[in-house]
């Protein structure tokens, strides 16, 4: 049942039109009903998760750490390096407002899921993990909130600017991977964030209450990038 619901939502990705019918907006996307559980503590999968964190920690460079710290900012403007210098908050108020709203929507969904699974952060699981920043107390690990936001943002941006779809998703992958570089999350947390972000973006794109803000941001962004209002086919 859960897998079917997830696959159904994922099939919605790639659509450029939003639903036209009015409808009640759900308070949050209940990720605990859609995501698989994290690896059980002490399991082979959990041990593998930890080993990847430790391996990443051993090989991370100064440049890796600097980039990972910069990506702790939860903002659509972290994608400026693939969309271009035109992606500036002062010049794109509608885009900024839409993705700020998206970030808050993400946080609520992820909070529900984290509270359901209560998975400890890597540094709590092992003293060998040396994170680059201290996390808030009782801010659990599964799924990764940053990865969720990165992929929610990527799906929405890729529908707004399909001409740059590949670069947008590559940037989301790096944004998510930086959570492992930070020592803040396990790989399975990040993968769950990938699924969660996809589900949340699909929900947003099918929810009429988002339609006006989405379209305003889409048109503003495309204009700033020097693109036509609609992609050329």
Secondary structure, DSSP 4 states (H G I P E B T S, - for coil): -HHHHHHHHHTTTT------S--PPPS---GGGTSPPPPPTTSHHHHHHHHHHHHHHHH--HHHHHHHHHTTS--GGGGHHHH-TT--GGG-HHHHHHHHHHHHHHHHHHHHHHHHH-PPPHHHH-TT---SSPPPTT---SS-HHHHHHHHHHHHHHHH-GGGHHHHHHHHHHHHHHHHHTTS--HHHHHHHHHHHHHHHHHHHH-HHHHHHHHHHHHHHHHHTT--SS---
